[in-house]
């Protein structure tokens, strides 16, 4: 358990692997599945209770009966924690330790229509499987079961439009395999022009907008490839859940009155950079930083597979807004400054 908490904290503190409360880890001990609770941040693993225990046999029985084990609750040290939406996936995996991350390098491959074929040579010698996009919960668990039926020894899963899953018998082996996969799929980020600070500052008034201090975020606006890609649709669920299902762009000479009253976490100023909410939430900042990193790793000619309108609409159900509140409530224990600022150290 201590080893899992240590690796969880390390992984959760790396913005190239985890953004906000994304990702989850688990360990199966004596018939109990200990899994990161819903809305908890892996980065806080060493300072607060982030794991929730569930009966493994009962959870697997529920899955067999098509009952999603997510949404249950348990008392941990006097606090009520809820089970993760990914509980079913962790339960059906046979591995003792499971690490699920939202690696920006992996996602940059996972949003491509040719992602599976592109990764084949890079992951040669590793027992891995490609999982086409399905929603988290029972659908994802079923897709994982199907993949394991084809390849019972698979210990690496690339989830299309989602992330990366690693399975192993202990934490050391799981982390080592994660680092090896990350080494193989790494993509050098594209260089982006510097933000046009004067133009951005000239658009900021008393209408709720601010200019982010993190230069890396502005690549979404200054790099035409990134700007085009993000305006064309939603690449992965967190983009819609924590940011927006439509990225708005404005020319540099736009009338500031057009920005008044917009309820968006960010807007693109073409060729200049971004404007964000005057007080962005921790989860918005972290997700935006991760999105910028993903976009900078996608080539201009990559064939992309966006989420469909139906898939995005299904994501944005009433439960999502409660989940966002839970994530934000759990955000501030360690993150004293804007999470996006960590990107400048990469």
N, C-alpha and C positions, 0 to 999 in steps of 0.2 A: 504493500500500500504506500509506504514512504517513497519507494522508487517511482511509482506511478505519479505521485504528487510532484516529485522533483522534475520528471520529464515533462509533465503537464505545464509546470511553471516556465520551464525553458522554452518549450514550443509556443506557449501562449504569449510569451514576451517578444517573439519574433514576428514583426508585422508582415514579413514575407510568407509566413505560414498561417497566421491567425489574425483576424481583424475583429475587434470588439469581442462579442461573445460567441463568435463562430467556432466551429470545430468542437470535438469532444473526444474524451479518452475513457477507457474502461478496463476493468480487470475482473476476472471470474475467480472467486475464492470460496471454497467450501459451499458450493451451491448458491452463492450470492453473486449477482452482477452488480458491481459498484461502477456507476457511470456518472459523468458530469451532469449535474442537475440543469434543468431548463433555465436559460438566461444567465447562468454563471459564467464568469470569465476565467479561462484557463490560466491567465497571467496571475490570478490571485490564489493559485493552488497552495502556496506555502503560507498564506496568511489568513485564510478563512475556509470554512467547510464548503467544498464545491461538489462533493460526490454524494450520490444518493444510492442506498442499497435496495435492490429488488430481487425477489425470489426468481432464480433463473428458470427452474422447472416450470413454475406457474406462468412466467412470462412467455416461455416457449409454447405452453398449452394455449394461452390466449391467442398467440399468433396463429397456431394451427386452426383455431376456431374463428379466424378472421377478425379478431378483436385487437385493436391497436393498443399496446401497453403504454403509450405516451399519455401524459396527463394525470397519471397517478401521483399521489403525494405520500411523503413520509416525514417523520420528525427526526431531525439530526441535530443533536445538542440543543434541543429546545426550539429549533427553527423549522418551519415547514418548507420543504423543498419539493419541487415537482419533477417528474421524469421527463427526460428529453424526448423531442420528436424523433430522434435517431435511436431510441431504445430498441426498437424491433430489429434494426440492422445489426446493432452490437450483439443482440441475443442470438441471432441465427448464425453469426460467424463462429466457427469452432475454436478460434484462437483464444488463448488465455488473456492476452493483452491486445487491445485494439487502439490505434491512434487514427483519428480522423481530422484532417487539416484542410484549410482552404488555401493551399499553396498557390501563390500568384503565378509561378512558373507552370505548375500543372494546369491551372485554370486556363492559361493562355493557349495550351494545347487542347484542353477539354471543350473549348467553345468552337473548335474547328470541325467542319464536316468530315475532314480527312484526318482528324486527330488520332484515331486508332492506328491507321496505317503509318502516320508520321512517327508514332511512338514505338512501333514494332522494332525497329533497329536500335533505338536508344535504350529500350528495356530488354534487349536480347539477353537471355540467360537468367532472367528473373521470371518467376511464375506469377504472371499478372493477367488481369482481365479488364476489358473495357465494358462499362455499364452504361448503356444509352440512358438519356435523361428520363427520369420518372420522379414524381414528387417524393419528398421525405416521408417516412412513416411506413405503413404496410406495403405500399407499392415498391419502395426502394428495397425493403427486406425481401420481397418476392423476387425482385430482379437479382439480388445478391444470391439468393438460394439457387436460382437458375444458373448463374455463372459458376457457382461452386459445384453444381451437378455436372457441368461440362469440364471443369478443371478443379477437382477436389483439393489439390495441393496449393491453389492460388493463395498468396499472402499479400498481394498488392492489387488494389482495385482503383482504377481511374474512373471517377463518376463524371460522365459528360455534363457540362454546364454546372458543375458543382464543386468537385475537389478530389481529394486523395484519401484512401484508406489503407492502413498498414496493419497486418496481423502478425503476431509472434508469440512465443511461449514465455518470454520475459521482457521486461522493460528495456533492458540494455540491447537485446536483439532487435526489438521494435524500433528503437531510436536509430540504431545503426543502419537498419534497412531504409528508414525514412531518409537519412542523410545521403545514402547511396542513390536512391531514386531522385532526390533533389539535385544531386550532382549531375546525373545523367540528363535530366530534363531542363536544366538551367538554360535560360535565354538571356543574352545581354540586352538590357533595356536600350531602346532607341534614344538618341540624344534629342532633346527638344530645345527650341529657342527660348531665351530668357523672357520672363513676363514683362509686359509693358506697364510698369508700375504707375507711371504718370497718368496713362489713360484709365487704368482701373480706379485709381484714387479720384479721378475726376468724375466718375460715375457713382461714387458713394456719397449719399446725402443722409437725410434723416429718415430714410424709408426702410431701415432694417437690414441693409446689406453691409458687408465688410470685405476687405481684401485679405485673404489668407497670407500669413507670413511665410508659410512653407512653399518654397519655389517649386518643389516636385509636383505639388498639386496642380499648378498652373499648366503643366504639360497637356492636360485635357483640353485646354483652350489654345495653347500656342502651337501645338503639333497638329497639323491638319489631318493626319491619319487617325490619331486618337479621337479628335473632335468628330470626324465623320463616323467612326465606328460607334461611338457612344450615342450619337444622335439617331442611328439607324435602328436601335432597339435595346432590349434587355438581354445581357449575356448570361447572367446567373441570378439565382433567387435573391441574394442579399442586396443586389443592386436595386431591385424593386422594393424590397421590404424596408430597407433603411434609408434609401435615397429617393428615387423616383422612377416611374415607369416610362417617363419621357424626358429626355434632356433638352432643355431649351437653349438656343443660341441667338445672340444678338450681334449686330455689327458694332465696330468700335465707335462709330458716330451716332449710336442710338440715342434717342431722346430718353433721358432718365425717367420721364413720367411713365414710360412703358414698363419700367421695373417695379413701379409702385403697386403694392397689393398682391404680388405674386407669392404663392405659397409653395415655394420650391426650396430645397436645401442648398441648391447651387444653380447658377446660370453661367453659360459660356459666353465670353466676350471674344469673338472670333479673332484669332491672331494675337490677342493680348493676354488672356488667362481666364481666371474664374472670379466670380463674386460668390460668397457664401452667406448664409444667415449670419446676422451680427453675433448671435450666441448659438452656434451649432452644438448639437448634443455630442457627447463622447462617441456614441455609436455611429452617428453620421460622419464625424471626422475620421474615425478609424476606417469605416467602409469606403469613404471617398479616397483616402490614401491608398487603400488596397486596389481600388478600381483604377487609379492612375497608374499604378505599377503594372497591372494586368495589361492595360491598353498599350503601354510602352513596349510590351513584349510581343505584340501581335503584328506580323508583317502587313504591309499595305495591300498585298494581293492574297491574303489568306481567305479561303472560303469559310465563312462563318455560319454557325447554326445558332440563331437567336431563339429565345423562348417565344412561343406563340402567344397571341393575345389571350387565348383561353388559358394557357398555363400561367400567365401573369395574373389574370383575373382570379384564378383559383388560389394563387398565393396570397392575394390581398383580401383575405377573409377577416371577419371580425376578430378572430383569435390573434391575428398578427399584431394588431394595435395593442392588445394586452401584453403580448410577448415583448414588443418594443419597450413598453413601460418597465417591464421586469428587467430587461437588459440594461436600461439606463439606471435603474435603481441600484444595480450591482456594479456599476462602472467605476465609481470614484474612489475605491479603497486604495489602489496603488497609483492610478493615473492622475497625478496632480496637475499635469499640464495637458494640452491638447494632444491626443494620440497621433495626429497627423505630423506633429513636429518630429516624431521618431524617424520619419522617412528621410529626413535630411542627413541622418547618420548612416544611411545604407551605402 
